[in-house]
Amino acid sequence: MPDPISLAHRVGDAQAGLRLDQAAAELFTDYSRARLQAWIRDGSLTLEGRPAQPKQRVSGGDLLRLRAVPEPDGEALPQAIDLDVLFADADILVLNKPAGLVVHPAAGNPDGTLLNGLLHFDSALAELPRAGIVHRLDKDTTGVMVVARSLRAHTRLVRQLQARSVRRIYEAVACGPTPAEGRVDKPIARDPRNRQRMAVVASGRAAVTRFRLLHAYAHFSHLEVALETGRTHQIRVHMQHLGFPLAGDPKYGPDRSLTRRWPDAVAAAVQALGRQALHARRLTLKHPASGEICDFEAPLPDDFRGLLAALQRAEP
């Protein structure tokens, strides 16, 4: 049996007025909305210390408290999906996620996800919460991910992520000339003007991103990016906030005033990428069984390397 969950969050201005299940999904991001709804209904997730209904509206400052024991996800079915396995043992599975693969079933993506592929790869993962998935990458972000293969590993990896002791290094191509290095400490929440996007919001959750310049091109910057927190779309939102959106980003990317200045060959290379230029290159964590510090790396995918080669050719 996994360790009980005991967490609490205050409703911020960004969640005020939402349904309880919507606010919970934004605050307790390690768990699916469906699971949070079940915990609300059985009284494991309370509002101001009292049971409530998923559709009940919340107010700023309300206390949401979660006390529950995680149970396996039983809705998803196994599907044969090719997985690029970098490392596997009895406790963890380390993968190189390709572009286009959604991590977890959600509205619009009920199957064909990494979770479905994991259940096919190892049927025992059906006994773990979310088939052992403890963190996410966006659909079109590539790179290294770790999945738990035991309840012990799941609990310990979640604790490492909560303690911010897991080190995550990305590579990105940003539009424009960035500084040689920088640190962004800006809270992130749902964009109050567009609930499909995230944004820097004063009442949001703390988010810290660091970056350093690897190479400056004429119109772009090749960056190494490190996460100190793990908010939804964090790198994409922070770089856009600085005025250096990621190349190819369909949600937070540059507007026409910037792209029309690109040489034709560069514009074609970004269009060919067809996604945000973001790759999770390196993951460092403490092995949940041995305690050994482990480093895992995923090589840059071909489309990302193709973009860098096109930028290099376009150098003046």
DRENKOLTI-399576 format. One line per field, with one value per residue (C-alpha): x, y, z; residue number from 1. Coordinates in steps of 0.1 Angstrom, whole numbers, plus 2048, in hexadecimal, padded with zeros to 3 digits. Layout:
<sites>
c1 = X,...
c2 = Y,...
c3 = Z,...
k = NUM,...
</sites>
This chain:
<sites>
c1 = 800,80F,814,7F6,7F4,7F1,7F2,7E1,7DF,7CD,7B8,7C9,7BA,7C0,7A9,78F,76C,776,764,775,781,790,7A2,7AF,7BC,7D0,7DD,7E3,7F5,802,7E0,7C6,7A6,792,7A5,7A0,77B,779,78C,774,756,764,76E,794,797,785,77D,782,783,761,756,74A,73F,755,73F,740,751,76F,77A,79D,7AD,798,7AC,7AC,7BA,7C1,7C5,7C3,7D4,7DC,7CC,7D4,7C5,7AE,79F,7BB,7C1,7E3,7EE,80C,820,845,859,87D,88A,8AB,8AC,897,899,880,879,87B,877,889,87B,883,861,85C,849,824,81F,807,811,7F0,7CC,7B8,79C,7A4,7BD,7AB,7C4,7E4,7F7,817,803,7F2,814,821,805,80D,833,82E,80B,816,815,7EF,7F3,804,7F4,7F4,808,827,828,835,83B,832,840,82A,81D,836,853,86D,885,88C,871,871,855,851,84E,846,831,851,861,841,83F,864,865,846,857,877,863,850,871,87F,89D,899,8AF,8A0,8B5,8A5,8B2,89D,89F,890,888,89E,8BF,8BD,8D5,8F2,8E0,8C1,8AA,884,871,84D,82D,819,7F3,7D8,7D6,7B6,7AF,7B4,7AF,7C1,7E2,7F8,806,81B,800,808,7F2,7FF,816,83B,850,875,888,8AD,8BE,8DF,8E9,8F9,8FB,8EE,8E1,8D6,8B1,8B1,8C2,8CB,8C6,8CC,8AF,8AC,88C,88B,865,84F,830,81B,82C,845,862,84B,839,857,86A,84C,849,86D,866,879,85E,869,86C,84F,83A,815,807,820,835,840,828,82B,83E,85B,858,856,87A,887,899,884,89A,898,872,86F,885,86F,850,85F,865,83F,841,852,878,87B,88C,891,8B5,8BF,8AF,8C2,8B1,8B8,8B0,891,89F,8C5,8C7,8E2,8E2,8D9,8DD,8CA,8CD,8B8,8CA,8BC,8A2,8A7,88F,89F,8C2,8B4,8A8,8CA,8DB,8C4,8CC,8F1,8EE,8DB,8F7,902
c2 = 800,822,83D,853,875,893,8B4,8D6,8F5,917,922,93F,95B,947,92B,940,93A,918,8F8,8E5,8C9,8E3,8F5,8D5,8CA,8EB,8E8,8C2,8BE,89B,88C,88A,89D,87D,870,891,890,86D,879,897,880,867,884,880,8A3,8BD,8E1,8F6,8D6,8CA,8B1,8C2,8BA,8BD,8D8,8EE,910,91A,93C,94C,941,921,903,8E3,8C6,8A4,885,865,844,842,826,818,828,80F,821,820,802,7F4,7FE,7F4,814,815,821,82C,81E,82D,819,800,7ED,7E0,803,81C,81F,83C,845,85D,86B,874,893,88E,875,880,874,86E,86A,88A,89B,898,87D,85F,846,842,851,848,83A,822,818,812,7FB,7E6,7E7,7DA,7CF,7D2,7F7,7F6,7F1,813,836,843,825,832,854,86E,88C,898,8A6,8BA,8A7,8B6,8B9,89D,88D,87A,86F,857,840,82D,807,800,811,818,829,83D,84B,854,864,879,884,88E,8A2,8B3,8BB,8C8,8B1,8A3,8B6,8BC,8CB,8D5,8E3,8FD,915,937,953,972,97A,96E,979,961,954,95C,951,955,955,95B,949,936,92E,92B,949,95B,967,944,925,910,921,928,94A,95D,966,978,960,941,925,92C,924,928,922,928,929,92F,936,919,92B,94C,94B,969,967,94C,940,91B,917,8FF,902,8F5,8F1,8F8,8F2,8DE,8F2,8EC,8FB,90C,911,91C,935,943,948,958,96F,97A,982,964,94A,928,922,90F,911,910,91D,936,93D,95D,973,97F,99E,988,96B,981,98C,969,95E,946,928,92E,932,912,8FF,90B,901,8DF,8DA,8DD,8E0,8F3,8EF,8E0,8BF,8B0,8A6,89B,88E,889,878,862,83E,836,814,817,83C,840,861,858,86D,865,877,877,882,89F,892,895,8B1,8C7,8C0,8C9,8EA,8F2,8E8,900,91C,916,917,938,948,969
c3 = 800,7F6,811,818,807,81D,80B,80E,7F8,7FB,7DE,7CC,7B8,798,7A5,7B6,7A7,798,7A0,7BC,7A5,78C,7A8,7B7,795,793,7B7,7BA,799,7A0,79D,781,783,783,7A1,7B3,7AC,7BC,7DA,7DD,7DC,7F6,80E,80A,7FB,810,80C,82C,840,833,818,7F8,7D5,7B6,7A7,7C6,7BF,7D3,7DF,7E3,803,807,815,801,815,806,81B,807,7FE,7D8,7C5,7A3,784,775,757,73D,727,71B,6F8,6E4,6E1,6DA,6F8,6F7,717,724,745,757,778,791,79F,783,75D,74B,729,70D,704,6DF,6D2,6CE,6EB,705,728,739,72B,72C,719,6F5,6FB,70A,6FF,6EB,707,719,736,71D,710,733,73B,71C,724,748,753,778,774,775,79B,79F,79F,77B,770,782,771,78A,773,751,731,719,6FB,6E3,6FB,6F7,70F,72F,748,765,76E,78F,78D,7B2,7CC,7E0,7C2,7BB,7DE,7DF,7BD,7C4,7E4,7D1,7B9,7D4,7E6,7C5,7C8,7A5,78C,769,74D,72C,70B,6F9,6DC,6E5,6CD,6D0,6E1,706,721,727,745,75A,775,774,795,78B,797,77D,77B,762,74B,758,734,724,73A,720,727,745,74D,766,780,7A1,7B4,7A3,7B0,7B5,796,790,770,769,747,737,713,700,6DE,6D0,6AC,697,6A2,6BD,6DC,6E4,709,726,73E,761,775,79A,79A,783,779,75A,73B,752,73A,71E,733,744,723,713,732,72D,708,6FB,6F2,6E6,6C1,6B2,6D1,6C5,6E6,6F3,6D4,6C3,6B0,68C,696,69E,686,667,66D,66A,64B,635,63D,662,661,64D,667,684,670,669,68E,693,6B9,6D5,6D4,6F7,701,724,721,744,763,784,7A2,7C0,7B7,7CC,7D7,7D9,7E1,7C6,7B3,78F,76F,750,72E,70E,6EE,6DA,6C1,69C,697,6B2,6A4,681,68E,69D,67D,669,681,67D,657,659,66E,65D
k = 1,2,3,4,5,6,7,8,9,10,11,12,13,14,15,16,17,18,19,20,21,22,23,24,25,26,27,28,29,30,31,32,33,34,35,36,37,38,39,40,41,42,43,44,45,46,47,48,49,50,51,52,53,54,55,56,57,58,59,60,61,62,63,64,65,66,67,68,69,70,71,72,73,74,75,76,77,78,79,80,81,82,83,84,85,86,87,88,89,90,91,92,93,94,95,96,97,98,99,100,101,102,103,104,105,106,107,108,109,110,111,112,113,114,115,116,117,118,119,120,121,122,123,124,125,126,127,128,129,130,131,132,133,134,135,136,137,138,139,140,141,142,143,144,145,146,147,148,149,150,151,152,153,154,155,156,157,158,159,160,161,162,163,164,165,166,167,168,169,170,171,172,173,174,175,176,177,178,179,180,181,182,183,184,185,186,187,188,189,190,191,192,193,194,195,196,197,198,199,200,201,202,203,204,205,206,207,208,209,210,211,212,213,214,215,216,217,218,219,220,221,222,223,224,225,226,227,228,229,230,231,232,233,234,235,236,237,238,239,240,241,242,243,244,245,246,247,248,249,250,251,252,253,254,255,256,257,258,259,260,261,262,263,264,265,266,267,268,269,270,271,272,273,274,275,276,277,278,279,280,281,282,283,284,285,286,287,288,289,290,291,292,293,294,295,296,297,298,299,300,301,302,303,304,305,306,307,308,309,310,311,312,313,314,315,316
</sites>
